[in-house]
């Protein structure tokens, strides 16, 4: 299917991760100019090598997004290298501290909220003038099932993602009449470096291998994932690419769950 976005320009944050690089691949295949941003220049170079020969080579910008000044700096670098963007995919995020509520400190909460919510707010604010100038735009926030189905051992992550979901829904009302549409994608247990780290920790705790850790996690923690496996990052990226496209011209303020049924409510 032609997504009718050839010639558009996109910025992806958190682009070196599994979902980010697959989203870059999907957009590059549609003829989009792609800027990939993440904290580590080395990770970005590895992601570019993974992409291989595509229609165009992505622009790489290493940038920490822990402050508003850093987000403004990212926007300036993007403008200098590619001009205005049409598409913003906010994929930067961390799992953060896990465990019992009484074991989690203020600093743990601040880290999760700063990375998962405030970095998206800052980048959106910094790139908003560019997104509004074209009369056509797309913003997609990579969220999580945890935004609507929280787990008691991941509370900082869950709360930060719930805040991001609320932010995205509210923002979708602000600029839609200018052609700027805002949506979210909420994956569950995708095969990425983030969940690899979770499963390696679980394997150590349970004295098993990765496969055993994944199987027990699905049985004990995610019983509603009816397909009985981790999702693939490209399965998330395909939904993100659709929401970035002209084909999603009447989709605004939505949250698309890519979760194999993990969320147990409507």
C-alpha positions in Angstrom: 0.0 0.0 0.0 1.3 3.4 -0.9 1.2 5.6 2.2 1.4 8.7 0.1 4.2 10.3 2.2 7.1 10.1 -0.3 9.1 13.4 0.0 8.0 14.1 3.6 10.6 14.5 6.4 10.5 12.7 9.7 12.3 12.9 13.0 12.4 9.8 15.2 13.6 10.0 18.8 14.8 6.9 20.6 15.6 5.8 17.0 18.5 3.4 17.8 16.2 1.0 19.7 14.3 -1.9 18.1 11.0 -0.1 17.4 12.8 3.1 16.4 15.1 1.6 13.8 12.2 -0.5 12.3 10.1 2.7 12.1 13.0 4.3 10.3 13.2 1.4 7.9 9.4 1.6 7.2 9.5 5.3 6.5 12.6 5.1 4.4 10.9 2.5 2.3 8.1 5.0 1.7 10.5 7.6 0.4 10.6 9.7 3.6 13.7 11.7 4.6 14.4 10.3 8.1 16.4 12.0 10.9 17.3 9.4 13.6 18.1 10.8 17.1 19.2 9.0 20.2 21.6 9.5 23.1 24.5 7.5 21.8 26.3 8.3 18.5 27.7 4.7 18.5 24.2 3.2 18.8 22.9 5.4 16.0 25.8 4.3 13.7 25.0 0.7 14.5 21.3 1.3 13.7 22.3 2.9 10.4 24.5 -0.1 9.6 21.6 -2.4 10.4 19.4 -0.5 8.0 21.7 -1.3 5.1 21.1 0.0 1.6 17.7 1.9 1.6 16.4 4.5 -0.8 18.2 7.2 1.2 20.6 7.3 4.1 19.1 8.6 7.4 20.5 11.7 9.1 21.9 10.9 12.5 21.8 13.3 15.5 23.1 12.2 18.9 21.2 14.2 21.5 20.4 13.9 25.2 16.8 15.1 25.8 17.1 15.6 29.6 16.6 19.4 29.5 14.6 21.8 27.5 17.7 23.4 26.2 18.8 20.1 24.7 15.4 19.7 22.9 15.8 23.2 21.5 19.3 22.3 20.3 18.0 19.2 18.6 15.4 21.3 16.8 18.1 23.6 15.6 20.3 20.8 14.4 17.3 19.2 12.5 16.5 22.6 10.9 20.1 23.1 9.8 20.4 19.6 8.3 17.0 18.9 6.7 14.8 22.0 7.2 11.2 21.7 8.5 9.9 18.3 9.4 6.4 16.9 8.7 6.4 13.9 11.0 7.6 13.5 14.6 7.8 10.0 16.2 8.6 10.2 19.9 10.2 6.9 20.8 12.6 7.9 23.6 11.9 6.0 26.8 13.2 3.8 29.6 11.7 1.1 31.8 13.2 2.8 34.8 13.2 1.5 38.4 11.1 -1.6 39.1 10.1 -3.4 42.3 7.9 -2.9 45.2 6.5 0.7 45.7 8.3 1.2 49.0 11.6 0.4 47.4 11.4 3.1 44.7 12.9 6.5 45.5 11.9 10.0 44.4 14.9 10.0 42.1 13.6 6.9 40.4 10.2 8.6 39.8 11.9 11.7 38.4 14.0 9.7 36.0 11.0 7.8 34.5 8.9 10.9 34.2 11.7 13.0 32.8 12.6 10.5 30.2 9.2 9.1 29.2 7.0 12.2 29.5 9.0 15.4 29.7 11.3 14.5 26.9 8.3 14.1 24.6 6.8 17.4 25.8 10.1 19.2 25.2 10.7 17.8 21.8 7.2 18.4 20.7 7.4 22.1 21.9 10.7 22.6 20.2 9.6 21.1 16.8 6.0 22.4 16.9 6.7 25.6 14.8 8.2 23.5 12.0 5.3 21.0 12.2 2.7 23.8 12.0 4.2 25.6 9.0 3.5 23.0 6.4 -0.3 22.7 6.9 0.1 18.9 7.2 1.7 17.0 10.0 1.8 13.9 12.1 2.9 13.2 15.6 3.0 9.7 17.0 3.9 8.9 20.6 5.3 5.4 21.3 3.5 4.6 24.5 2.8 1.3 26.3 0.0 -1.1 27.4 1.1 0.1 30.9 -0.5 3.5 30.3 -4.0 1.9 30.7 -3.2 -1.4 32.5 -0.6 -0.6 35.2 1.5 -3.2 36.9 2.5 -2.8 40.6 6.2 -3.6 40.0 6.6 -0.9 37.3 4.7 2.0 38.8 7.0 4.9 37.7 7.0 3.6 34.1 3.2 3.1 34.2 2.5 6.6 35.6 4.8 8.3 33.1 3.2 6.5 30.2 -0.3 7.3 31.5 0.8 10.9 31.5 2.1 10.7 28.0 -1.2 9.1 26.8 -3.2 12.0 28.4 -0.8 14.6 26.9 -1.2 13.1 23.4 -5.0 13.0 23.7 -5.1 16.6 24.8 -2.7 17.8 22.2 -4.7 16.1 19.4 -7.4 18.8 20.0 -5.0 21.8 19.7 -3.8 21.8 16.0 -6.0 19.4 14.1 -7.7 22.3 12.2 -4.2 23.1 10.9 -3.7 19.5 9.6 -1.5 18.3 12.4 -2.8 15.0 13.7 -1.6 13.4 17.0 -1.9 9.7 17.9 -0.3 7.1 20.1 0.8 3.5 19.7 0.9 1.2 22.7 2.9 -2.0 22.3 3.1 -4.8 24.8 6.2 -7.0 25.4 8.0 -6.4 22.1 11.3 -8.2 21.2 13.6 -5.2 21.8 16.8 -4.5 23.8 14.6 -3.1 26.6 12.6 -6.3 27.1 15.8 -8.4 26.6 17.2 -6.7 29.6 14.0 -7.4 31.6 14.2 -11.1 30.6 17.9 -11.4 31.4 17.2 -10.1 34.9 14.2 -12.5 35.2 16.3 -15.4 34.0 18.9 -14.7 36.7 16.3 -14.4 39.4 14.6 -17.7 38.4 17.7 -19.6 37.5 16.6 -20.3 33.9 17.5 -19.3 30.4 16.0 -16.6 28.3 13.4 -18.8 26.7 12.3 -20.0 30.1 12.1 -16.5 31.4 10.0 -15.4 28.5 7.6 -18.3 28.8 7.1 -17.8 32.5 6.6 -14.1 32.0 3.9 -14.7 29.4 2.2 -17.3 31.6 2.4 -15.4 34.9 2.5 -11.7 34.0 0.8 -11.3 30.6 -1.9 -14.0 30.4 -4.0 -12.0 27.9 -1.4 -12.0 25.2 -3.3 -14.6 23.2 -0.7 -15.2 20.6 1.7 -16.4 23.3 4.8 -14.7 22.1 6.7 -11.4 22.2 5.7 -9.0 19.5 8.1 -8.1 16.7 9.3 -4.4 16.4 8.4 -4.3 12.8 4.8 -5.2 13.8 4.7 -2.0 15.8 6.6 0.0 13.2 4.0 -0.8 10.5 1.2 0.7 12.7 3.4 3.8 13.4 4.1 4.2 9.7 0.3 4.1 8.9 -0.4 6.8 11.5 2.4 8.9 9.9 0.7 8.6 6.5 -1.9 10.3 4.4 -3.9 7.0 4.8 -4.6 8.0 8.4 -6.0 11.4 7.4 -9.1 10.9 9.6 -7.3 9.4 12.6 -6.7 11.8 15.5 -6.4 11.4 19.2 -6.4 7.6 19.0 -4.3 5.1 20.9 -3.6 2.0 18.8 -2.8 -1.1 20.9 -0.3 -3.5 19.4 -0.4 -5.9 22.2 -1.8 -9.4 21.2 -4.8 -8.7 23.5 -2.6 -7.9 26.6 -4.9 -5.1 27.8 -7.8 -6.9 29.4 -10.4 -4.2 29.0 -12.1 -2.3 26.2 
